[in-house]
Structures are given as C-alpha cells and as structure tokens.
C-alpha cells in the first residue's frame, strides 16, 4: 500500500498531521501535507484510511500497489 498526497489540492488543514503524526507532517513553507512514510506498515493502514477519510479536500489517497 502506498500513500499518495496531492499538494495542489491540500488546503493545509492539518487534520492528517494532527491525527496520524507518525505518518504525516506539514510543510514549514505553506502548511501543505508532507508524507513521512509513503509505504506505511500494515499495522498503520487503518490509521491511514482514517486520515484519508477526514481530509477535507480529498488530497489523500491510499493506493493498493
Ligand atoms: S488533512 Fe488533507 S487538506 Fe489537511 S493537511 Fe492533510 S492532506 Fe492537507
């Protein structure tokens, strides 16, 4: 599984970084999402799905690759 984040769509709300800080951060420049672990471990997939669902701009995807 791979996390895909679109910084062009991200509005910098910070929901992902607040709720799953081991996998997401925000850019110091503009607050857009930074994916810390693009290939998350299996035990964190549920947390990623939660972050994807809470993202207000739909900037996050979890790809089955
Ligand atoms: S929750 Fe979505 S909009 Fe907010 S910082 Fe994360 S990717 Fe960007």
Backbone and ligand atoms as CSV (ligand in chain L), in Angstrom:
chain,resi,resn,atom,element,x,y,z
A,1,UNK,N,N,0.849,-1.187,0.000
A,1,UNK,CA,C,0.000,0.000,0.000
A,1,UNK,C,C,0.891,1.246,0.000
A,2,UNK,N,N,0.426,2.245,-0.705
A,2,UNK,CA,C,1.223,3.466,-0.823
A,2,UNK,C,C,0.309,4.678,-0.607
A,3,UNK,N,N,0.813,5.653,0.158
A,3,UNK,CA,C,0.076,6.895,0.366
A,3,UNK,C,C,0.431,7.857,-0.750
A,4,UNK,N,N,-0.607,8.426,-1.365
A,4,UNK,CA,C,-0.408,9.465,-2.370
A,4,UNK,C,C,-1.066,10.740,-1.872
A,5,UNK,N,N,-0.316,11.817,-1.863
A,5,UNK,CA,C,-0.848,13.111,-1.431
A,5,UNK,C,C,-0.649,14.131,-2.541
A,6,UNK,N,N,-1.672,14.924,-2.796
A,6,UNK,CA,C,-1.600,15.939,-3.841
A,6,UNK,C,C,-1.475,17.316,-3.192
A,7,UNK,N,N,-0.280,17.894,-3.195
A,7,UNK,CA,C,-0.099,19.199,-2.545
A,7,UNK,C,C,-0.851,20.322,-3.245
A,8,UNK,N,N,-1.236,20.094,-4.508
A,8,UNK,CA,C,-2.005,21.117,-5.232
A,8,UNK,C,C,-3.450,21.175,-4.728
A,9,UNK,N,N,-3.913,20.080,-4.154
A,9,UNK,CA,C,-5.284,20.004,-3.667
A,9,UNK,C,C,-5.346,20.271,-2.164
A,10,UNK,N,N,-4.284,19.929,-1.446
A,10,UNK,CA,C,-4.224,20.115,0.007
A,10,UNK,C,C,-4.451,21.577,0.375
A,11,UNK,N,N,-5.287,21.792,1.398
A,11,UNK,CA,C,-5.556,23.153,1.866
A,11,UNK,C,C,-4.868,23.429,3.202
A,12,UNK,N,N,-4.024,22.497,3.637
A,12,UNK,CA,C,-3.242,22.732,4.845
A,12,UNK,C,C,-4.032,22.732,6.132
A,13,UNK,N,N,-5.107,21.979,6.164
A,13,UNK,CA,C,-5.934,21.968,7.377
A,13,UNK,C,C,-5.214,21.325,8.556
A,14,UNK,N,N,-4.302,20.410,8.260
A,14,UNK,CA,C,-3.526,19.767,9.318
A,14,UNK,C,C,-4.180,18.569,9.967
A,15,UNK,N,N,-5.341,18.181,9.479
A,15,UNK,CA,C,-6.032,17.035,10.100
A,15,UNK,C,C,-5.177,15.772,10.067
A,16,UNK,N,N,-4.520,15.529,8.962
A,16,UNK,CA,C,-3.722,14.300,8.835
A,16,UNK,C,C,-2.555,14.316,9.823
A,17,UNK,N,N,-1.847,15.434,9.887
A,17,UNK,CA,C,-0.685,15.525,10.765
A,17,UNK,C,C,-1.089,15.496,12.237
A,18,UNK,N,N,-2.251,16.032,12.549
A,18,UNK,CA,C,-2.724,16.041,13.933
A,18,UNK,C,C,-3.156,14.653,14.382
A,19,UNK,N,N,-3.803,13.916,13.490
A,19,UNK,CA,C,-4.367,12.635,13.894
A,19,UNK,C,C,-3.417,11.466,13.677
A,20,UNK,N,N,-2.505,11.576,12.719
A,20,UNK,CA,C,-1.562,10.486,12.445
A,20,UNK,C,C,-0.159,11.094,12.289
A,21,UNK,N,N,0.408,11.608,13.369
A,21,UNK,CA,C,1.666,12.373,13.263
A,21,UNK,C,C,2.888,11.529,12.930
A,22,UNK,N,N,2.776,10.209,13.051
A,22,UNK,CA,C,3.929,9.384,12.680
A,22,UNK,C,C,4.029,9.190,11.168
A,23,UNK,N,N,2.973,9.516,10.462
A,23,UNK,CA,C,2.977,9.302,9.008
A,23,UNK,C,C,2.864,10.592,8.206
A,24,UNK,N,N,2.301,11.648,8.838
A,24,UNK,CA,C,2.085,12.897,8.109
A,24,UNK,C,C,2.653,14.079,8.880
A,25,UNK,N,N,3.139,15.062,8.113
A,25,UNK,CA,C,3.572,16.331,8.682
A,25,UNK,C,C,3.089,17.423,7.732
A,26,UNK,N,N,3.390,18.671,8.090
A,26,UNK,CA,C,3.024,19.778,7.224
A,26,UNK,C,C,4.271,20.564,6.864
A,27,UNK,N,N,4.312,21.052,5.638
A,27,UNK,CA,C,5.444,21.835,5.158
A,27,UNK,C,C,5.613,23.097,5.989
A,28,UNK,N,N,6.865,23.427,6.301
A,28,UNK,CA,C,7.131,24.671,7.020
A,28,UNK,C,C,6.832,25.881,6.142
A,29,UNK,N,N,6.840,25.683,4.841
A,29,UNK,CA,C,6.653,26.810,3.917
A,29,UNK,C,C,5.186,27.231,3.818
A,30,UNK,N,N,4.339,26.284,3.445
A,30,UNK,CA,C,2.946,26.659,3.177
A,30,UNK,C,C,1.925,25.795,3.907
A,31,UNK,N,N,2.394,24.885,4.741
A,31,UNK,CA,C,1.471,24.083,5.536
A,31,UNK,C,C,0.852,22.914,4.807
A,32,UNK,N,N,1.253,22.701,3.563
A,32,UNK,CA,C,0.690,21.557,2.844
A,32,UNK,C,C,1.299,20.261,3.360
A,33,UNK,N,N,0.627,19.183,3.049
A,33,UNK,CA,C,0.963,17.875,3.610
A,33,UNK,C,C,2.341,17.381,3.156
A,34,UNK,N,N,3.030,16.751,4.089
A,34,UNK,CA,C,4.271,16.028,3.813
A,34,UNK,C,C,4.052,14.599,4.303
A,35,UNK,N,N,4.224,13.648,3.408
A,35,UNK,CA,C,4.061,12.240,3.789
A,35,UNK,C,C,5.402,11.728,4.316
A,36,UNK,N,N,5.417,11.341,5.580
A,36,UNK,CA,C,6.670,10.899,6.203
A,36,UNK,C,C,7.016,9.466,5.828
A,37,UNK,N,N,5.998,8.633,5.649
A,37,UNK,CA,C,6.229,7.212,5.292
A,37,UNK,C,C,5.263,6.835,4.173
A,38,UNK,N,N,5.675,7.041,2.924
A,38,UNK,CA,C,4.774,6.764,1.796
A,38,UNK,C,C,4.308,5.316,1.737
A,39,UNK,N,N,5.109,4.399,2.270
A,39,UNK,CA,C,4.690,2.995,2.312
A,39,UNK,C,C,4.517,2.598,3.780
A,40,UNK,N,N,3.340,2.846,4.331
A,40,UNK,CA,C,3.129,2.634,5.771
A,40,UNK,C,C,3.122,1.148,6.129
A,41,UNK,N,N,3.528,0.828,7.344
A,41,UNK,CA,C,3.474,-0.560,7.791
A,41,UNK,C,C,2.032,-1.029,7.915
A,42,UNK,N,N,1.846,-2.326,7.807
A,42,UNK,CA,C,0.494,-2.905,7.780
A,42,UNK,C,C,-0.335,-2.483,8.989
A,43,UNK,N,N,0.299,-2.365,10.144
A,43,UNK,CA,C,-0.462,-2.040,11.351
A,43,UNK,C,C,-0.938,-0.582,11.384
A,44,UNK,N,N,-0.477,0.241,10.434
A,44,UNK,CA,C,-0.915,1.637,10.402
A,44,UNK,C,C,-1.897,1.930,9.256
A,45,UNK,N,N,-2.257,0.883,8.499
A,45,UNK,CA,C,-3.153,1.092,7.360
A,45,UNK,C,C,-4.513,1.639,7.814
A,46,UNK,N,N,-5.021,1.144,8.909
A,46,UNK,CA,C,-6.317,1.639,9.395
A,46,UNK,C,C,-6.230,3.120,9.739
A,47,UNK,N,N,-5.109,3.527,10.323
A,47,UNK,CA,C,-4.927,4.939,10.663
A,47,UNK,C,C,-4.854,5.789,9.398
A,48,UNK,N,N,-4.190,5.264,8.382
A,48,UNK,CA,C,-4.120,5.989,7.110
A,48,UNK,C,C,-5.511,6.138,6.509
A,49,UNK,N,N,-6.279,5.059,6.544
A,49,UNK,CA,C,-7.640,5.131,5.993
A,49,UNK,C,C,-8.450,6.207,6.728
A,50,UNK,N,N,-8.262,6.306,8.027
A,50,UNK,CA,C,-8.948,7.331,8.798
A,50,UNK,C,C,-8.545,8.729,8.363
A,51,UNK,N,N,-7.244,8.924,8.131
A,51,UNK,CA,C,-6.754,10.232,7.690
A,51,UNK,C,C,-7.300,10.565,6.306
A,52,UNK,N,N,-7.317,9.575,5.431
A,52,UNK,CA,C,-7.855,9.792,4.083
A,52,UNK,C,C,-9.320,10.234,4.184
A,53,UNK,N,N,-10.069,9.577,5.054
A,53,UNK,CA,C,-11.483,9.899,5.196
A,53,UNK,C,C,-11.743,11.259,5.815
A,54,UNK,N,N,-10.816,11.716,6.655
A,54,UNK,CA,C,-11.008,13.005,7.334
A,54,UNK,C,C,-10.468,14.189,6.557
A,55,UNK,N,N,-9.678,13.944,5.524
A,55,UNK,CA,C,-9.090,15.059,4.769
A,55,UNK,C,C,-10.205,15.869,4.102
A,56,UNK,N,N,-10.321,17.145,4.445
A,56,UNK,CA,C,-11.449,17.931,3.934
A,56,UNK,C,C,-11.360,18.251,2.445
A,57,UNK,N,N,-10.163,18.140,1.881
A,57,UNK,CA,C,-10.022,18.498,0.459
A,57,UNK,C,C,-9.818,17.276,-0.434
A,58,UNK,N,N,-9.871,16.086,0.159
A,58,UNK,CA,C,-9.658,14.844,-0.601
A,58,UNK,C,C,-8.301,14.833,-1.291
A,59,UNK,N,N,-7.299,15.310,-0.579
A,59,UNK,CA,C,-5.945,15.359,-1.151
A,59,UNK,C,C,-5.193,14.050,-0.969
A,60,UNK,N,N,-5.734,13.163,-0.136
A,60,UNK,CA,C,-5.024,11.915,0.194
A,60,UNK,C,C,-5.679,10.717,-0.445
A,61,UNK,N,N,-4.837,9.788,-0.860
A,61,UNK,CA,C,-5.312,8.502,-1.373
A,61,UNK,C,C,-4.433,7.405,-0.801
A,62,UNK,N,N,-5.027,6.247,-0.604
A,62,UNK,CA,C,-4.264,5.050,-0.247
A,62,UNK,C,C,-4.359,4.092,-1.423
A,63,UNK,N,N,-3.234,3.887,-2.099
A,63,UNK,CA,C,-3.210,3.084,-3.319
A,63,UNK,C,C,-2.798,1.654,-2.995
A,64,UNK,N,N,-3.463,0.728,-3.627
A,64,UNK,CA,C,-3.158,-0.686,-3.448
A,64,UNK,C,C,-2.123,-1.083,-4.493
A,65,UNK,N,N,-0.859,-0.880,-4.198
A,65,UNK,CA,C,0.212,-1.179,-5.153
A,65,UNK,C,C,1.178,-2.188,-4.556
L,1,LIG,S1,S,-5.888,16.649,6.042
L,1,LIG,FE1,FE,-5.849,16.932,3.806
L,1,LIG,S2,S,-6.022,19.144,3.500
L,1,LIG,FE2,FE,-5.422,18.812,5.641
L,1,LIG,S3,S,-3.155,18.953,5.645
L,1,LIG,FE3,FE,-3.727,16.775,5.418
L,1,LIG,S4,S,-3.768,16.424,3.187
L,1,LIG,FE4,FE,-3.841,18.644,3.511
